[in-house]
Amino acid sequence: MPITTRARPDEYAAFYADYISLVPPGDLLAAMIAQIDELHVLAVRAEEPGPGGCGPDFRYAEGKWTLRELFRHVEETERVLAYRALRIARGDPTPLPGFDQDVFIEGGAADLRSPSEIATAMEHLRHANVSLFAAFDDDALARRGRMWDKDGTVLAVLHIVYGHAAHHLRVVEERYLS
């Protein structure tokens, strides 16, 4: 089932507006599948040293993540968001806490995997998540839950999943591979 409905501003915290603005018009599930190709292309480029690539351990500034860490962050954040969407879609009223992305990076052992390996894991994850979101009916997509001390809908979480990845893929292009 295609999902073409846009999340409204009252369905998510204002912080996520930039991510949601990156969602293209049309079927969001199809866009999520298409985004996998972009991720793979950038992951391959990230492994190439020299012009056009910079290597997987490159940091564009002191204190910034390596490319491996950035790709791992995208993967793990999508896992967390999908879990939250499932809980909310099923009507679980439990408020869902935030997570510290830097703690995830520190414990994530990103240096053990290449960007291409992470992209492949992300591809499998993305297909599973598209299947998950496609199975939600309109009531489930509209269901509200409490995340990060803010209310939001499952539909908004779906938009955030896409937009978060799009944001970081743009960062890879502009700050790592330019």
N, C-alpha and C positions, 0 to 999 in steps of 0.2 A: 504494500500500500504506500503510495507516495505521500510525503509530508511536505506540503507547500505553505502551511499556515506559519506566519511569522510570530515570534514571541513579542508580546507587547511590553512596554517599559514597566508596567505594574506587575509583571511576572518575574522580575529579576532585580537584583541589587544594581544600583547605578554603576558600580565598579565594572560590571560586565558589559556595559553598553558598547565599549570599543571592540570587544570580541564579537559581540552579536552583529555589529555593523559590518563585519567581514564576511558574513554569511551571504552567499549569492542568492538572487531570486530563483524560484523554481523548486524542484524536488530536492530537499535537503539530504535525503538518504543517498540519492544519486551523486550529489556533490561530495558526500563523505567518502564514497567509493572512489571517485575521481581524485580526491586529495591523496590517496595512497600512492598514485603514480608520481605526484610531485614530491612526496616524502622520499620515495626510492631514488629519484633523480638527484635530489640534494644530498642524500646519504652517500651515493657513489661519488659525487663531486667532493664531499667532505673527506673522503679517504685519499684523494689525489693530492700529493704534495705539489707545490709550485703554482704556476699561473692557472687560474680557474679552480684551484683547490687549495687547501691549507693544511690538511692532515687532521685526524680525529682528535688530537690533543691540543689543538690551537685554541687559545683564548684571545678574544679581540681586545681585552683590557684586563688589567690586574683585578683579581677578585671575581671575574666573570667565569661562567661555566665553560668547560671544554665542549666541543661539538658532541662528543659522546654523552656528556652529562645533559646537554640540552635535549638531545634526542630521547634519552632515557626519561627526562622530566616530562616530555610530551606523552610518552607511553604511559607512565605511571599516573599522571594526572587524569588521563582518559579512563584508566581503570577505576580510580576513585570516583570520578563523576558518574560513570555507568552504574557503579554500585549504589550511589546515592539516588540516581534516577529510578532504579529498580525498587528500592525501599519506598520511595515516595509513590511510585506508580501502584504499588500493592497496598497503599493506604497505611503504611507504618507511620504512626504519629510521633515517633521518637525523634527529637531534634538531632541533627547530624553535625558533628563537630568539624571544624576545619582541620587542616594538616599543615605541617611545616615543610615546605618544599625543600628547604636546605637540609633538613634532617634526612629526608628521603634521598637526596643526592649523596650525602655523606655515607649513608648505609647501603647505597644502591649498587656499588661495585661496577659502575659504568665502564671502567677501564678494562674490564674482562670481556667486553663485547665491542665489535666494530659497529659503526653507524649502520652499515648494511644489515648486520644481524639484528640490530634493534628495529630497523625499518621492517624487516621480515616479521618479527614478533608483533610489531604495530599493525601490519597488514592482517594478520590472523585475528588480533584483538578487534580491529576495526570491522572486519566482516562479522564477527560475533556480536559486536555492539549494534551494527546496522540491523541484524536479525532481531536483536532484543527490542530496539526502538520500533521496528516495523510491526512487531507483535502488539504494541500498545494501541488500544482503541482511543477514540477521542476523549473519553472520560479519564483514562489513565494519563494521557498527555496534558490534560487540564488540571490534574490533581496538584495540590499545593503541599509543600513541606517546608520544614525549617532547616536551613543549611547556613553554616557560618554566621549564625545569629540574624539571618535574613530569611524572609519567605521567598519561595520561588516555585515555579511549575516544572513538571517533567519536560514540557516543550522547551522551556528556557534552558534547561540543562543540556538538551540536545543541541541547541544553538551554541551554547558555551563550549561544548566538546569540539565542534567544528571550528569555531572562532579562536579558541585557545591554540589549536594546532596551526591554524592559518597565521596567527600572530607570530608564533615562534618560527614557522617556516620563512616568514618575511624577515625576521631577525637573522636567520641563517644566511639568506641571500644578501642582505644589506650590510651586515657587520662581520660576517665570517668569510663569505665567498666573493665579496665584491673586489 
